[in-house]
């Protein structure tokens, strides 16, 4: 595989992030003025555009990173370059199909996979090609796999399984039983997120071991213990999404027990790593290092939130409120995106002889803007969630309209913090796209400025 | 273990109370619900979007009910997209919501919370 193909995955990922963040701004405008954009693109088409774009950013950038690290850094020859190219073209064309599906309103899928359901087929084929190529390239060639190779491999396998599971509703035996259908739908989503987390967290551990120049970090017993703990969470810890769905209690008991452990996985690894990193390592990889450290900060915050909302008696009040959104935004932007930005910075550091100072300045500015605005956004979501929980409670028992009216100030803060969050993303992503595109599409060598 | 766990979830009864399978009309309603991505704004059992209200028990709500729901489907309020559902489509959507309503309560205002943090739900 040419390096450029892996970088095109990353460029596409950064582009979908910009589209997703921009759609997010438009969504926050609709909360302030519900009739806004109704004629141009209604909310039921705009929301999937936002969520799917952000999910695409995570998946495409993680995938591109894995291809890059395998071929360029590890110098492993892929089993088939043709398969990886086909994977890229399949995802690109399906992505266009998905955007057409949203913009034209020809949907039909379920939440988070709202596009026309047949489009899942090429996505699954793309994952199968990726998986086959991955294992065929590594098996019998690399022995004593470090944990990140296991994480990427299992992430791909579980991604295929749970993406398929999310479409079990096409079978009548599932679809006719509403509670079973809803339970399986949310089981698949929880595990689907767990699958991409394996790809992203695997990337984090990979970068850490490279920066530290110590592969032992990814080979110890402790790191494998945490890997299996994460895997157990992926398989059995999803049911906090459905605590309030009237399913059999044992499903919830299992999830309650297991989900309490999940967030300890990554924080322990990053914490141990950051403690022992030398000043020289930090300076050499300052951008990568900064993004990883901020992901550590977001892990801390989300660890507390995730643990709290996984306790059924707290979940009872927070479920269906903006606190759930705080949890998903905190993890997708705070943790996943910071790790992926670290990955892109690491790749740029690797492909360029010298870092462009101007680009570094922009990205650093974006880094602070993104983190500060995300923090304000996150806190506002939590405050709004608490407010909604109190107003919905039996004591006050307010109806939907009066709850919405009470949240008006929050919607204004959502918009402005969201706007700065978008600008932060733009300031980081555009110079990255520029540098990667130059490397992919220009024959001239770029001089760092 | 994962295979056994999944096999139970897929093949055994997992709802607290066994309900009748969805009728043809309700299944049609669900299809319309998906094609128009109603979940973008509305929640069922607290799962879905935040722009509109949760619709789990809209049919059994004494202040709302089936007639009210059918009246709201075609652009009931300003934030809703301009839908143009036929009479039959509105009937199917209402059937779908009626089926959901029979499966449980949300929010379950009378759920019991114990000292260990567990919540015992009420079942219909």
HADDOCK unambig.tbl for C-alpha pairs under 7 A between the chains (distance, minus, plus):
assign (segid A and resid 34 and name CA) (segid B and resid 78 and name CA) 6.69 0.50 0.50
assign (segid A and resid 34 and name CA) (segid B and resid 79 and name CA) 4.48 0.50 0.50
assign (segid A and resid 35 and name CA) (segid B and resid 78 and name CA) 5.66 0.50 0.50
assign (segid A and resid 35 and name CA) (segid B and resid 79 and name CA) 4.94 0.50 0.50
assign (segid A and resid 38 and name CA) (segid B and resid 81 and name CA) 6.28 0.50 0.50
assign (segid A and resid 42 and name CA) (segid B and resid 81 and name CA) 5.72 0.50 0.50
assign (segid A and resid 44 and name CA) (segid B and resid 37 and name CA) 5.67 0.50 0.50
assign (segid A and resid 44 and name CA) (segid B and resid 38 and name CA) 6.64 0.50 0.50
assign (segid A and resid 44 and name CA) (segid B and resid 40 and name CA) 5.08 0.50 0.50
assign (segid A and resid 44 and name CA) (segid B and resid 41 and name CA) 6.86 0.50 0.50
assign (segid A and resid 47 and name CA) (segid B and resid 40 and name CA) 6.26 0.50 0.50
assign (segid A and resid 107 and name CA) (segid B and resid 35 and name CA) 5.09 0.50 0.50
assign (segid A and resid 107 and name CA) (segid B and resid 36 and name CA) 6.89 0.50 0.50
assign (segid A and resid 108 and name CA) (segid B and resid 34 and name CA) 4.90 0.50 0.50
assign (segid A and resid 108 and name CA) (segid B and resid 35 and name CA) 3.86 0.50 0.50
assign (segid A and resid 109 and name CA) (segid B and resid 34 and name CA) 5.91 0.50 0.50
assign (segid A and resid 109 and name CA) (segid B and resid 35 and name CA) 6.95 0.50 0.50
assign (segid A and resid 110 and name CA) (segid B and resid 34 and name CA) 6.15 0.50 0.50
assign (segid A and resid 111 and name CA) (segid B and resid 39 and name CA) 6.40 0.50 0.50
assign (segid A and resid 114 and name CA) (segid B and resid 37 and name CA) 6.85 0.50 0.50
assign (segid A and resid 176 and name CA) (segid B and resid 21 and name CA) 4.89 0.50 0.50
assign (segid A and resid 176 and name CA) (segid B and resid 22 and name CA) 4.80 0.50 0.50
assign (segid A and resid 177 and name CA) (segid B and resid 21 and name CA) 5.49 0.50 0.50
assign (segid A and resid 177 and name CA) (segid B and resid 22 and name CA) 6.61 0.50 0.50
assign (segid A and resid 179 and name CA) (segid B and resid 15 and name CA) 5.77 0.50 0.50
assign (segid A and resid 180 and name CA) (segid B and resid 14 and name CA) 6.25 0.50 0.50
assign (segid A and resid 180 and name CA) (segid B and resid 15 and name CA) 6.55 0.50 0.50
assign (segid A and resid 235 and name CA) (segid B and resid 2 and name CA) 6.88 0.50 0.50
assign (segid A and resid 244 and name CA) (segid B and resid 45 and name CA) 6.81 0.50 0.50
assign (segid A and resid 245 and name CA) (segid B and resid 45 and name CA) 6.22 0.50 0.50
assign (segid A and resid 246 and name CA) (segid B and resid 15 and name CA) 6.07 0.50 0.50
assign (segid A and resid 246 and name CA) (segid B and resid 16 and name CA) 5.65 0.50 0.50
assign (segid A and resid 246 and name CA) (segid B and resid 104 and name CA) 6.33 0.50 0.50
assign (segid A and resid 246 and name CA) (segid B and resid 123 and name CA) 6.75 0.50 0.50
assign (segid A and resid 247 and name CA) (segid B and resid 14 and name CA) 5.52 0.50 0.50
assign (segid A and resid 247 and name CA) (segid B and resid 15 and name CA) 4.23 0.50 0.50
assign (segid A and resid 247 and name CA) (segid B and resid 16 and name CA) 4.98 0.50 0.50
assign (segid A and resid 248 and name CA) (segid B and resid 14 and name CA) 5.50 0.50 0.50
assign (segid A and resid 248 and name CA) (segid B and resid 15 and name CA) 5.79 0.50 0.50
assign (segid A and resid 248 and name CA) (segid B and resid 16 and name CA) 5.06 0.50 0.50
assign (segid A and resid 311 and name CA) (segid B and resid 117 and name CA) 6.30 0.50 0.50
assign (segid A and resid 312 and name CA) (segid B and resid 117 and name CA) 5.89 0.50 0.50
assign (segid A and resid 312 and name CA) (segid B and resid 118 and name CA) 5.44 0.50 0.50
assign (segid A and resid 312 and name CA) (segid B and resid 119 and name CA) 5.89 0.50 0.50
assign (segid A and resid 313 and name CA) (segid B and resid 113 and name CA) 6.14 0.50 0.50
assign (segid A and resid 313 and name CA) (segid B and resid 117 and name CA) 4.82 0.50 0.50
assign (segid A and resid 313 and name CA) (segid B and resid 118 and name CA) 5.79 0.50 0.50
assign (segid A and resid 313 and name CA) (segid B and resid 119 and name CA) 5.77 0.50 0.50
assign (segid A and resid 319 and name CA) (segid B and resid 46 and name CA) 6.33 0.50 0.50
assign (segid A and resid 320 and name CA) (segid B and resid 46 and name CA) 4.28 0.50 0.50
assign (segid A and resid 320 and name CA) (segid B and resid 47 and name CA) 6.21 0.50 0.50
assign (segid A and resid 394 and name CA) (segid B and resid 109 and name CA) 6.45 0.50 0.50
assign (segid A and resid 400 and name CA) (segid B and resid 53 and name CA) 5.95 0.50 0.50
